[in-house]
Amino acid sequence: MTANLPPQLLRLFVPRPPLPFLPPTDKTFEERKKLTISGIASFLDRCKDFDVDYIPTESPTELKKKRVFSI
């Protein structure tokens, strides 16, 4: 199909030369500092006494059930 195109358009589809290889400027992949992934277990002790005076409120579904049953 592209063989029927005029030369001006065929020049648009000519592949470009490959990019030259440049070595990385920083450390190699093996020497890089990697992130350590951990769970939330280390943060659970912070949550135990976060808000001692918290009074749970009713969720929207609980309020809806309360309204339905009160009618």
Kinemage of the C-alpha trace (Angstrom):
@kinemage 1
@onewidth
@group {chain A} dominant
@subgroup {mainchain}
@vectorlist {calphas} color= white
{ca met a 1} P 0.000 0.000 0.000
{ca thr a 2} L 2.816 2.423 0.785
{ca ala a 3} L 4.428 1.697 -2.571
{ca asn a 4} L 1.711 3.833 -4.179
{ca leu a 5} L 2.633 6.937 -2.154
{ca pro a 6} L 4.575 9.791 -3.740
{ca pro a 7} L 8.264 10.176 -2.843
{ca gln a 8} L 7.598 13.183 -0.590
{ca leu a 9} L 5.400 11.055 1.685
{ca leu a 10} L 7.650 8.004 1.507
{ca arg a 11} L 10.458 10.071 3.035
{ca leu a 12} L 8.303 10.540 6.130
{ca phe a 13} L 8.278 6.779 6.751
{ca val a 14} L 12.006 6.138 6.355
{ca pro a 15} L 13.408 4.758 9.655
{ca arg a 16} L 15.796 6.987 11.520
{ca pro a 17} L 19.290 5.868 12.469
{ca pro a 18} L 19.552 4.140 15.857
{ca leu a 19} L 20.422 6.223 18.879
{ca pro a 20} L 24.051 6.013 19.985
{ca phe a 21} L 24.706 4.080 23.192
{ca leu a 22} L 25.793 6.232 26.090
{ca pro a 23} L 26.925 4.626 29.331
{ca pro a 24} L 24.879 5.641 32.383
{ca thr a 25} L 26.245 8.617 34.265
{ca asp a 26} L 25.383 7.234 37.690
{ca lys a 27} L 26.114 3.887 39.368
{ca thr a 28} L 25.472 0.563 37.734
{ca phe a 29} L 22.153 -1.156 38.352
{ca glu a 30} L 23.659 -3.551 40.889
{ca glu a 31} L 25.269 -0.709 42.865
{ca arg a 32} L 22.141 1.447 43.054
{ca lys a 33} L 20.404 1.884 46.359
{ca lys a 34} L 17.145 -0.010 46.269
{ca leu a 35} L 13.981 0.832 48.155
{ca thr a 36} L 12.946 -1.491 50.918
{ca ile a 37} L 9.275 -2.275 50.984
{ca ser a 38} L 7.720 -3.144 54.299
{ca gly a 39} L 4.203 -3.563 55.567
{ca ile a 40} L 2.212 -1.422 57.955
{ca ala a 41} L 3.008 -3.516 61.015
{ca ser a 42} L 5.644 -1.033 62.133
{ca phe a 43} L 3.031 1.755 62.219
{ca leu a 44} L 0.324 -0.093 64.150
{ca asp a 45} L 1.779 0.823 67.548
{ca arg a 46} L 1.377 4.514 66.650
{ca cys a 47} L -2.346 4.009 66.027
{ca lys a 48} L -3.224 2.411 69.362
{ca asp a 49} L -3.585 5.607 71.369
{ca phe a 50} L -4.045 8.096 68.545
{ca asp a 51} L -7.449 9.464 69.560
{ca val a 52} L -8.630 8.144 72.895
{ca asp a 53} L -11.705 10.431 72.987
{ca tyr a 54} L -13.054 9.268 69.622
{ca ile a 55} L -16.774 8.522 69.577
{ca pro a 56} L -17.783 6.587 66.459
{ca thr a 57} L -20.568 8.122 64.425
{ca glu a 58} L -23.251 6.297 62.515
{ca ser a 59} L -22.503 5.518 58.904
{ca pro a 60} L -24.892 6.684 56.164
{ca thr a 61} L -26.218 3.142 55.750
{ca glu a 62} L -26.953 2.880 59.480
{ca leu a 63} L -28.760 6.228 59.393
{ca lys a 64} L -30.816 5.070 56.409
{ca lys a 65} L -31.783 1.842 58.203
{ca lys a 66} L -32.749 3.827 61.281
{ca arg a 67} L -35.004 6.109 59.216
{ca val a 68} L -36.620 3.198 57.391
{ca phe a 69} L -37.422 1.280 60.582
{ca ser a 70} L -38.701 4.334 62.445
{ca ile a 71} L -41.460 4.983 59.893
